[in-house]
Amino acid sequence: MIKASIDIGTNTVLLLVSENIGGRLHTLSEEQRMPRLGRQVDSMRNLSEESMQRVVDVLVEYKNILIREFASVEWPPVVTATSAVRDAANREDFLSRVVDSTGWQICVLSGDEEAQTTFKGALSVLNPAAIQDKFCLILDIGGGSTEFALCRADTLLAAQSLDMGSVRFTERYFSMLPPSKEEMELAVSGVQKLLATLNRELISVENFLIAGVAGTVTSIAAIEAGLTVYEADKLNGVTLTLSAVQKYRRLFGSLTPSEIEEAYSPFLTGRGEVITAGLIILEEVMKFFNKHELIVSTGGIRHGMII
């Protein structure tokens, strides 16, 4: 059975069309748009009219793609929303607009549900042999929040969501782009303070792998791998080092968003404003857990919801 899922994040809206074959997903199509639903949600606690309309337009576009190209897809697709919608006081307005425009009901995931779903999706595209009998910490740096999920094989042991993300921290700490040294130091301190609140269960295991998902990780991994187009199969399971993360964090911290996007298209198109904050979070997480590398997974919530 062909199934579709749509993940409405703080920065992106992602469409996945796939088949579940023996517990592993065979991807038929993926689409990504960056309408940034969560712009200023951290400060305003509301979704703006413009942001909501941009997302509705993307959803209508995705609906037309599914009708036109995937007549046999199970209907309706599963549609989820995360941090931006969770935090917004006017989320019911947004949910109603989506129903009116598409007929789709949105499942708003809690932070714990987001971490649990990401865990399933991240593992679904990795070679089981790479993580067999090992503890693995799934790290999902989103636009509004970052999820942590500790697992062993296919068993989830602990999960937690923290309110730090590339969009949220860009808007909270940076008054200019590129940010000043002082602003970046404040962002680093903000990450460190939140990491200090992680549950004991997530930090009690000594020997474990980190598997990173979502745009900050996959974009930098694609650039490091020398890819010219996004190819999930060539990214799943590759290693991203802390030294590479630090290299790009220093580089992007000195460039404007347009300079970043021009130099590293297509992977950072639409991410130029927020990639530095995302890399600060990634670097500090790796240092917190004393890890010099992580493995990359292109799986995520949309994969987990189909499973």
DAZIDA-V822661 format. One record per backbone hydrogen bond with DSSP energy under -0.5 kcal/mol. CO is the residue of the C=O (numbers start at 1). NH is the residue of the N-H. E is the energy in kcal/mol with one decimal. If there is no record, write none. Layout:
co=CO nh=NH e=E
co=CO nh=NH e=E
This chain:
co=1 nh=20 e=-0.6
co=2 nh=74 e=-3.0
co=3 nh=18 e=-2.7
co=4 nh=78 e=-2.0
co=5 nh=16 e=-2.6
co=6 nh=8 e=-0.6
co=6 nh=80 e=-2.8
co=7 nh=9 e=-0.9
co=7 nh=14 e=-2.3
co=8 nh=82 e=-1.5
co=10 nh=38 e=-2.7
co=11 nh=36 e=-2.1
co=12 nh=9 e=-2.9
co=13 nh=33 e=-1.8
co=14 nh=7 e=-2.4
co=15 nh=31 e=-2.0
co=16 nh=5 e=-2.4
co=17 nh=28 e=-3.1
co=17 nh=29 e=-1.8
co=18 nh=3 e=-2.9
co=19 nh=21 e=-0.8
co=19 nh=26 e=-3.3
co=20 nh=22 e=-0.6
co=21 nh=24 e=-1.4
co=24 nh=21 e=-3.1
co=25 nh=27 e=-0.7
co=26 nh=19 e=-2.1
co=29 nh=17 e=-2.6
co=31 nh=15 e=-2.4
co=33 nh=13 e=-2.5
co=36 nh=39 e=-1.3
co=38 nh=41 e=-2.1
co=38 nh=42 e=-0.5
co=40 nh=44 e=-3.0
co=41 nh=45 e=-2.2
co=45 nh=89 e=-3.3
co=48 nh=52 e=-2.4
co=49 nh=53 e=-2.2
co=50 nh=54 e=-2.2
co=51 nh=55 e=-2.0
co=52 nh=56 e=-2.4
co=53 nh=57 e=-2.5
co=54 nh=58 e=-1.7
co=55 nh=59 e=-2.6
co=56 nh=60 e=-2.4
co=57 nh=61 e=-2.0
co=58 nh=62 e=-2.7
co=59 nh=63 e=-2.5
co=60 nh=64 e=-2.0
co=61 nh=65 e=-2.0
co=62 nh=66 e=-2.5
co=63 nh=67 e=-2.3
co=64 nh=68 e=-2.4
co=65 nh=69 e=-2.8
co=66 nh=70 e=-1.9
co=70 nh=73 e=-1.7
co=77 nh=79 e=-0.5
co=78 nh=6 e=-2.6
co=79 nh=107 e=-2.9
co=80 nh=8 e=-2.9
co=81 nh=109 e=-2.5
co=82 nh=86 e=-2.7
co=83 nh=87 e=-2.4
co=84 nh=88 e=-0.9
co=88 nh=91 e=-1.2
co=90 nh=93 e=-0.7
co=90 nh=94 e=-1.4
co=91 nh=95 e=-2.8
co=92 nh=96 e=-2.2
co=93 nh=97 e=-2.0
co=94 nh=98 e=-2.0
co=95 nh=99 e=-1.9
co=96 nh=100 e=-2.6
co=97 nh=101 e=-2.1
co=98 nh=102 e=-2.6
co=98 nh=103 e=-0.8
co=98 nh=104 e=-0.7
co=99 nh=103 e=-1.6
co=105 nh=79 e=-0.5
co=106 nh=108 e=-0.7
co=107 nh=81 e=-2.0
co=107 nh=109 e=-0.7
co=110 nh=114 e=-2.5
co=111 nh=115 e=-2.1
co=112 nh=116 e=-2.4
co=113 nh=117 e=-2.5
co=114 nh=118 e=-2.4
co=115 nh=119 e=-2.0
co=116 nh=120 e=-1.5
co=117 nh=121 e=-2.2
co=118 nh=122 e=-3.3
co=119 nh=123 e=-1.9
co=120 nh=124 e=-1.3
co=121 nh=125 e=-0.5
co=122 nh=125 e=-0.8
co=123 nh=126 e=-1.1
co=124 nh=25 e=-0.6
co=127 nh=130 e=-1.8
co=127 nh=131 e=-0.6
co=128 nh=131 e=-1.0
co=128 nh=132 e=-0.8
co=131 nh=134 e=-2.0
co=131 nh=153 e=-0.6
co=134 nh=153 e=-1.0
co=135 nh=209 e=-2.4
co=136 nh=138 e=-0.7
co=136 nh=151 e=-2.7
co=137 nh=211 e=-2.5
co=138 nh=140 e=-0.5
co=138 nh=149 e=-1.8
co=139 nh=141 e=-0.5
co=139 nh=213 e=-2.6
co=140 nh=142 e=-0.9
co=140 nh=147 e=-2.3
co=141 nh=216 e=-0.5
co=142 nh=166 e=-2.2
co=143 nh=167 e=-1.0
co=143 nh=168 e=-2.6
co=145 nh=142 e=-2.4
co=146 nh=162 e=-2.8
co=147 nh=140 e=-2.4
co=148 nh=160 e=-2.4
co=149 nh=138 e=-3.4
co=150 nh=157 e=-3.3
co=150 nh=158 e=-1.5
co=151 nh=136 e=-2.9
co=152 nh=155 e=-2.1
co=154 nh=156 e=-0.5
co=155 nh=152 e=-2.2
co=158 nh=150 e=-2.8
co=160 nh=148 e=-2.9
co=162 nh=146 e=-2.6
co=162 nh=164 e=-2.3
co=165 nh=169 e=-2.8
co=166 nh=170 e=-1.3
co=167 nh=171 e=-2.4
co=168 nh=172 e=-2.0
co=169 nh=173 e=-2.3
co=170 nh=174 e=-1.8
co=173 nh=175 e=-0.6
co=180 nh=184 e=-2.2
co=181 nh=185 e=-2.1
co=182 nh=186 e=-1.9
co=183 nh=187 e=-2.1
co=184 nh=188 e=-2.4
co=185 nh=189 e=-2.3
co=186 nh=190 e=-2.2
co=187 nh=191 e=-2.2
co=188 nh=192 e=-2.5
co=189 nh=193 e=-2.3
co=190 nh=194 e=-1.6
co=191 nh=195 e=-2.6
co=192 nh=196 e=-1.4
co=194 nh=197 e=-1.8
co=195 nh=198 e=-1.7
co=199 nh=202 e=-1.2
co=199 nh=203 e=-0.7
co=200 nh=203 e=-1.0
co=200 nh=204 e=-0.6
co=206 nh=208 e=-0.8
co=207 nh=135 e=-0.5
co=209 nh=137 e=-3.4
co=210 nh=212 e=-0.5
co=210 nh=295 e=-2.7
co=211 nh=139 e=-2.9
co=212 nh=297 e=-2.5
co=213 nh=141 e=-0.9
co=214 nh=218 e=-2.6
co=215 nh=219 e=-2.4
co=216 nh=220 e=-1.6
co=217 nh=221 e=-2.4
co=218 nh=222 e=-2.2
co=219 nh=223 e=-2.1
co=220 nh=224 e=-2.6
co=221 nh=225 e=-2.1
co=222 nh=227 e=-2.1
co=223 nh=226 e=-1.2
co=231 nh=234 e=-1.1
co=231 nh=235 e=-0.6
co=232 nh=235 e=-1.5
co=232 nh=236 e=-2.3
co=235 nh=238 e=-2.0
co=238 nh=296 e=-2.4
co=240 nh=294 e=-2.1
co=241 nh=245 e=-1.9
co=242 nh=246 e=-2.6
co=243 nh=247 e=-2.0
co=244 nh=248 e=-2.2
co=245 nh=249 e=-2.1
co=246 nh=250 e=-2.2
co=247 nh=251 e=-2.1
co=248 nh=252 e=-3.0
co=249 nh=253 e=-1.5
co=251 nh=254 e=-1.6
co=252 nh=255 e=-1.3
co=256 nh=260 e=-2.2
co=257 nh=261 e=-2.6
co=258 nh=262 e=-2.2
co=259 nh=263 e=-1.9
co=260 nh=264 e=-1.9
co=262 nh=265 e=-0.6
co=264 nh=268 e=-2.0
co=266 nh=269 e=-1.1
co=268 nh=271 e=-2.3
co=268 nh=272 e=-0.8
co=271 nh=274 e=-0.8
co=271 nh=275 e=-1.9
co=274 nh=278 e=-2.0
co=275 nh=279 e=-2.4
co=276 nh=280 e=-2.1
co=277 nh=281 e=-2.1
co=278 nh=282 e=-2.3
co=279 nh=283 e=-2.9
co=280 nh=284 e=-2.4
co=281 nh=285 e=-2.2
co=282 nh=286 e=-2.3
co=283 nh=287 e=-2.3
co=284 nh=288 e=-2.3
co=285 nh=289 e=-2.0
co=286 nh=291 e=-3.1
co=287 nh=290 e=-0.9
co=292 nh=242 e=-2.7
co=294 nh=240 e=-2.7
co=295 nh=212 e=-2.7
co=296 nh=237 e=-3.6
co=300 nh=304 e=-2.6
co=301 nh=305 e=-2.7
co=302 nh=306 e=-1.2
co=303 nh=307 e=-2.1
